[in-house]
Amino acid sequence: MEVRPGYKQTEVGVIPEEWEISTVGREFSVQLGKMLDAERNVGVAKPYLGNRAVQWDRIDIDNLPTVPMTRSDLERFRLQRGDLLVCEGGEVGRAAIWDGPLEECYYQKALHRLRPLGDFCPRLMVAILQQWSARGLLANFVTQTSIAHLPRDKFIEVPIPRPPVREQRAIAAALSDVDALLGGLDRLIAKKRDLKQATMQQLLTGQTRLPGFHGTWDVKRLGDLFKFSGGYSASRDQLSTKGYCYLHYGDIHGATRTYVDTAAHYQDIPKLDIPLKRISADSLLEDGDVVFVDASEDDEGTSKHIVVVNKANVPFISGLHTIVAKPRTAELAHEYRRYCFQTAAIRQQFLFYAVGTKVSGISKTNIPKLTLPVPSVLEQTAIAAVLSDMDAELSALQARRDKTRALKRATMQELLTGRLRLIPAGAAHA
């Protein structure tokens, strides 16, 4: 492949002629952390970072564990501001810079600590690792046993592009600006989400009433509002891209919204290629049906559910480990069903009736016993409209964040290969 003027082909791809090729070990002192061994570790207990604490561009210091450390350990494994921590296993290469939020902290063997030997910019190294992780470029250096990991002897030999220092700093600054924008959007989304959650708890329990609404609410048993039945037993390996829409319980657990629309989401809904005559009418989902999971590995998932939007009455099969709730009455507005099962009081009732140890489940016998406060349909519609507006605002912010992330990935690719130069060729050394 022809290389355009001013560029050269290297082992890391095409880069500007001014850039050099170096290695991780040439630019950084690389050291694995403290080995955790309950029988051998002695000394003073100190907080340490594990693999899970290091996420992309951030380090979680909440509830850090401790490990006994000797005087030698304290000298060897103490983190300094500016140290770059890289995951040795798990999501290999995931990295963040330690900016010293704690006066004293250490790190375990599941992490590589990179400390610059010269003037290579650690922030640029994070960007390089992020790009390589996204493109699977570290796979050639990973040792695969039961768990993939990146040994130090291989990591130090990994080749890296080395732009001139001035250009390194310009690239790092540009990416940091985008990260700051993304961080601001993440914080705003979290704030809006918390606000929606608080508003939802107030409105759905009647603690706060919208203007113009008064009077007491009825309390109804779910068994009076719905008829409950089970889903059709089919495993994920039976699903395909053709056939009838199929709602798998895993898709309810993993859903980011509380409804599924057969028109808007048709392409994303798994399909089951099976004659409809095998499916009972109770397992076929109609507009307004609510589908609950019957089991969860954690308490939070016990009350997970999806409201079905199926205006065209498309054949839609509810699957294994689901409980289908078909309305007996018109006492619950369609839009209101997306929110009314999300209160703390409802979740507590699910947990009360859930049984199991490793997996908590609720049965078709117990779920009708749950109770729900029910305002008038007119008030339900007004509440749902307020919460829907908040959802729309959240969706717009999330779309903006996703667009910014995509822009960052594209820009990072251009900057880290030198196709986009922030400093003109020939001026980087000036």
C-alpha positions in Angstrom: 0.0 0.0 0.0 1.4 3.4 -1.0 2.3 5.7 1.9 1.6 9.4 1.3 4.5 11.9 1.4 5.5 12.9 5.0 4.5 9.5 6.5 6.2 6.1 7.0 5.0 2.6 7.5 6.0 1.1 10.9 5.2 -1.8 13.1 2.4 0.3 14.7 1.0 1.5 11.4 1.5 4.5 9.2 2.8 7.5 11.2 4.4 10.9 10.4 8.1 10.8 9.5 8.9 13.0 12.5 7.5 10.5 14.9 9.6 7.8 16.4 8.8 4.2 17.5 9.6 3.3 21.1 8.4 0.7 23.6 6.5 0.7 26.8 9.6 -0.4 28.7 11.8 2.3 27.2 9.5 5.1 28.2 8.2 3.8 31.6 9.3 2.0 34.7 6.8 -0.9 34.8 6.2 -2.7 38.1 3.4 -5.1 39.2 1.9 -4.5 42.6 1.7 -6.3 45.9 0.9 -10.0 45.9 -2.1 -10.7 48.1 -1.5 -13.7 50.4 -3.4 -13.9 53.7 -1.0 -16.4 55.2 2.2 -14.6 54.3 1.3 -10.9 54.3 2.5 -9.2 57.5 3.0 -5.6 58.7 0.8 -2.5 58.9 -2.6 -2.6 57.1 -2.8 -0.2 54.3 -5.5 0.7 51.6 -4.8 -0.7 48.1 -6.2 -0.6 44.6 -7.3 -3.7 42.9 -8.2 -4.4 39.2 -11.8 -3.3 39.7 -10.9 0.0 41.1 -9.2 1.1 37.9 -11.7 2.0 35.2 -11.0 4.0 32.0 -9.7 7.4 33.0 -11.0 7.2 36.6 -10.1 5.3 39.8 -12.8 4.3 42.3 -11.5 4.9 45.9 -14.8 4.1 47.7 -14.5 1.3 50.3 -10.9 0.3 49.5 -9.7 -3.0 51.1 -6.5 -3.1 53.1 -3.6 -5.5 53.2 -0.7 -5.8 55.7 2.5 -4.4 54.4 6.1 -4.5 55.5 8.5 -1.5 55.5 9.9 -2.7 52.2 6.4 -3.0 50.7 5.5 0.5 51.8 8.5 1.9 49.9 8.0 -0.3 46.8 4.2 -0.1 46.2 3.3 3.4 47.4 1.6 5.3 44.6 2.8 8.8 43.5 0.7 11.4 41.9 0.9 10.9 38.1 1.5 7.2 38.2 -0.3 5.3 35.4 -2.1 2.2 36.5 -2.9 -0.5 33.9 -5.0 -3.6 34.4 -2.9 -6.8 34.0 -5.9 -9.0 33.7 -9.7 -8.7 33.3 -10.1 -6.0 30.6 -6.5 -6.1 29.8 -5.0 -2.6 29.3 -7.7 -0.6 31.0 -5.9 2.4 32.5 -6.2 5.5 34.6 -3.8 8.0 36.2 -3.5 8.3 39.9 -4.0 11.9 40.8 -3.5 11.5 44.6 -7.0 11.7 46.0 -5.7 9.9 49.1 -2.6 10.8 51.0 -1.4 7.2 51.1 -2.4 4.3 48.8 -0.9 1.2 47.3 -1.7 -1.3 44.6 -1.9 -5.1 44.1 -0.4 -7.5 41.6 -3.3 -7.3 39.2 -2.1 -3.9 38.2 1.0 -2.6 36.3 2.3 0.7 37.6 3.9 2.8 34.9 6.1 5.7 36.0 7.7 7.8 33.2 11.5 7.4 32.7 11.6 10.6 30.6 9.2 13.0 29.0 6.6 10.6 27.6 3.1 12.0 28.5 1.2 9.5 30.6 -2.1 11.0 29.4 -1.1 10.1 25.8 -0.3 6.6 27.0 -3.8 6.2 28.4 -5.3 7.3 25.0 -3.0 4.8 23.2 -4.1 1.9 25.5 -7.8 2.9 25.0 -7.4 2.8 21.3 -5.6 -0.5 21.3 -8.2 -2.0 23.7 -11.1 -0.9 21.4 -9.3 -2.4 18.3 -8.1 -5.6 20.0 -4.4 -4.7 19.3 -3.1 -6.0 22.7 -4.2 -9.5 21.9 -0.8 -10.5 20.5 0.8 -9.7 23.8 -1.8 -11.3 26.1 -1.1 -14.7 27.7 -4.3 -16.8 27.7 -4.6 -19.4 30.4 -7.9 -19.6 32.4 -8.0 -15.8 32.5 -6.3 -13.5 29.9 -3.5 -11.4 31.4 -0.7 -9.2 30.2 2.7 -10.2 31.7 5.3 -7.5 32.5 7.9 -9.1 30.2 5.5 -8.9 27.2 4.1 -5.5 28.2 7.5 -3.7 28.2 8.1 -4.9 24.7 4.9 -3.4 23.3 5.8 -0.9 20.6 4.3 2.6 20.8 4.4 5.7 18.6 6.4 8.6 20.0 5.4 12.0 18.7 7.6 15.0 19.7 7.0 16.1 23.3 5.3 19.3 22.2 2.9 17.4 20.0 2.3 14.7 22.7 1.1 17.5 25.1 -1.1 19.0 22.4 -2.8 15.7 21.7 -3.2 15.0 25.4 -4.7 18.4 26.0 -7.2 18.0 23.2 -8.4 14.6 24.4 -8.6 15.9 28.0 -10.9 18.7 26.8 -13.2 16.1 25.3 -13.0 14.0 28.4 -13.9 17.0 30.5 -17.0 17.6 28.3 -17.9 13.9 28.7 -17.4 14.0 32.4 -19.7 17.1 32.6 -22.4 15.2 30.6 -22.1 12.1 32.8 -22.5 14.2 35.9 -25.5 16.1 34.5 -27.1 12.8 33.4 -26.6 11.3 36.9 -28.1 14.4 38.4 -31.1 14.3 36.1 -31.5 10.6 36.8 -31.5 11.1 40.5 -34.0 14.0 40.1 -36.3 11.8 38.1 -36.0 9.0 40.7 -36.9 11.3 43.5 -39.8 12.9 41.5 -41.1 9.4 40.6 -41.1 8.3 44.3 -43.0 11.5 45.3 -45.6 11.4 42.5 -46.2 7.6 42.4 -46.9 7.4 46.2 -49.0 10.5 46.4 -46.6 12.3 48.7 -46.6 15.1 46.1 -49.7 15.9 44.1 -49.8 17.7 40.7 -51.9 20.9 40.6 -55.6 20.3 40.3 -55.7 16.8 41.8 -57.1 15.9 45.2 -58.8 13.1 47.0 -57.7 9.7 48.2 -56.2 6.9 46.2 -57.4 3.3 46.1 -55.1 0.5 47.0 -55.5 -2.5 44.7 -54.1 -6.0 44.7 -52.2 -6.8 41.5 -54.4 -9.9 41.3 -57.4 -7.6 40.9 -55.7 -5.6 38.2 -54.0 -8.4 36.2 -54.3 -12.0 35.2 -51.0 -13.7 35.5 -49.5 -16.5 33.4 -46.1 -17.9 32.4 -44.0 -17.6 29.2 -43.0 -20.1 26.5 -39.8 -22.2 27.3 -37.2 -21.5 24.7 -33.4 -21.0 25.3 -31.2 -18.4 23.7 -29.6 -20.8 21.3 -33.0 -21.3 19.6 -33.3 -17.6 18.8 -32.5 -16.3 15.3 -33.0 -13.3 13.0 -36.2 -14.6 11.6 -39.5 -15.7 13.0 -41.7 -14.1 15.6 -40.7 -11.5 18.2 -39.5 -13.1 21.4 -39.0 -11.6 24.8 -36.2 -13.3 26.7 -36.0 -12.7 30.5 -32.3 -11.7 30.0 -33.5 -8.9 27.7 -35.7 -7.6 30.5 -32.8 -7.7 33.0 -30.6 -5.9 30.6 -33.1 -3.3 29.4 -32.3 0.4 29.8 -36.0 1.3 29.4 -39.2 0.0 30.9 -41.1 -0.7 27.7 -40.6 -2.4 24.4 -42.3 -1.2 21.2 -42.8 -3.8 18.5 -42.8 -1.0 15.9 -39.9 1.2 17.0 -37.7 -1.7 18.3 -38.6 -4.5 15.9 -35.1 -5.0 14.5 -33.6 -5.3 18.0 -36.1 -7.8 19.3 -34.9 -11.4 19.2 -36.9 -13.8 17.0 -38.1 -17.3 17.5 -38.8 -19.4 14.4 -41.6 -21.7 15.6 -45.3 -22.3 14.6 -47.6 -20.0 16.5 -50.0 -23.0 17.2 -47.5 -24.2 19.7 -47.9 -21.0 21.8 -50.7 -20.5 24.2 -52.7 -17.3 24.0 -51.5 -16.4 27.5 -47.9 -16.3 26.3 -48.6 -14.0 23.3 -48.0 -10.4 24.3 -50.6 -7.7 23.5 -50.5 -3.9 23.8 -50.4 -2.9 27.5 -49.3 -6.3 28.9 -46.6 -6.1 31.6 -43.9 -8.8 31.7 -42.0 -9.5 35.0 -39.0 -11.7 35.4 -39.6 -14.6 37.8 -36.0 -14.8 39.1 -32.9 -12.7 39.6 -29.4 -13.2 41.0 -29.6 -9.9 42.8 -32.3 -8.1 44.9 -32.4 -5.1 42.5 -33.5 -7.3 39.6 -36.3 -9.1 41.4 -38.9 -6.5 40.3 -37.5 -6.0 36.8 -40.3 -5.7 34.2 -41.2 -4.5 30.7 -44.4 -2.9 29.4 -45.4 -4.0 25.9 -46.3 -1.5 23.2 -47.9 -3.5 20.4 -50.4 -1.3 18.5 -50.3 -3.5 15.4 -50.7 -6.7 17.4 -47.6 -8.2 16.0 -47.1 -11.9 17.2 -44.9 -11.4 20.2 -43.9 -14.4 22.4 -43.1 -14.1 26.1 -40.3 -16.4 27.0 -38.8 -18.6 29.7 -38.6 -17.3 33.3 -41.2 -14.5 32.6 -44.5 -13.8 34.2 -47.1 -12.2 31.9 -49.5 -9.8 33.5 -52.6 -9.2 31.2 -54.9 -6.3 32.4 -58.3 -7.4 33.8 -59.5 -3.8 33.9 -58.8 -0.3 32.5 -57.9 1.1 35.9 -54.2 1.6 35.0 -53.4 3.9 32.2 -51.0 2.4 29.6 -48.3 5.0 30.0 -48.6 4.9 33.8 -47.6 1.2 33.8 -44.1 2.2 32.7 -43.5 3.9 36.0 -45.9 2.6 38.7 -43.9 -0.6 39.5 -40.6 1.3 40.1 -41.2 2.6 43.6 -39.3 1.5 46.7 -42.5 0.2 48.2 -43.2 -2.1 45.3 -39.6 -3.4 45.3 -39.8 -4.2 49.0 -43.0 -6.2 48.4 -41.2 -8.2 45.6 -38.3 -8.9 48.0 -40.7 -9.9 50.8 -42.3 -12.6 48.6 -39.1 -13.6 46.7 -37.6 -17.0 47.7 -34.3 -18.6 47.0 -30.6 -18.2 48.1 -28.3 -17.7 45.1 -31.3 -16.8 42.9 -34.3 -14.9 44.2 -37.6 -15.7 42.5 -41.3 -14.8 42.7 -44.1 -17.0 41.7 -47.4 -16.5 39.8 -49.0 -17.4 43.1 -47.4 -14.6 45.2 -47.2 -11.8 42.7 -51.0 -11.2 42.7 -50.8 -10.5 46.5 -48.7 -7.3 45.9 -50.6 -4.1 46.4 -50.4 -0.8 44.4 -51.8 2.7 45.2 -54.0 3.7 42.3 -55.0 7.3 41.5 -57.6 8.3 39.0 -56.8 7.5 35.3 -56.7 11.3 34.7 -54.1 11.8 37.4 -52.1 8.7 36.3 -51.9 10.3 32.8 -50.7 13.6 34.2 -48.0 11.9 36.3 -46.9 9.7 33.4 -46.6 12.9 31.2 -44.3 14.6 33.7 -42.1 11.5 34.0 -42.1 11.0 30.2 -40.8 14.5 29.7 -38.0 13.8 32.2 -37.2 10.6 30.3 -37.1 12.5 27.0 -34.6 15.0 28.5 -32.5 12.2 29.8 -32.6 10.5 26.4 -31.5 13.7 24.7 -28.5 14.1 27.1 -27.5 10.4 26.6 -27.7 10.8 22.8 -25.5 13.9 23.1 -23.0 12.0 25.3 -22.9 9.0 22.9 -22.3 11.3 19.9 -19.5 13.0 21.8 -18.0 9.6 22.7 -18.1 8.6 19.0 -16.5 11.9 18.0 -13.8 11.3 20.6 -13.0 7.8 19.2 -12.8 9.1 15.7 -10.7 12.1 16.7 -8.4 9.9 18.8 -7.8 7.6 15.8 -6.8 10.6 13.7 -4.6 12.1 16.4 -2.8 8.9 17.5 -1.9 8.1 13.9 -0.8 11.6 13.0 -3.4 11.9 10.2 -4.6 15.0 12.1 -1.8 17.2 13.2 -2.4 19.8 15.9 1.1 21.1 15.3 2.2 21.6 11.7 4.8 19.2 10.3 8.3 20.5 11.1 7.1 22.7 13.9 6.7 20.1 16.6 10.4 20.3 17.6 10.4 24.1 17.5 
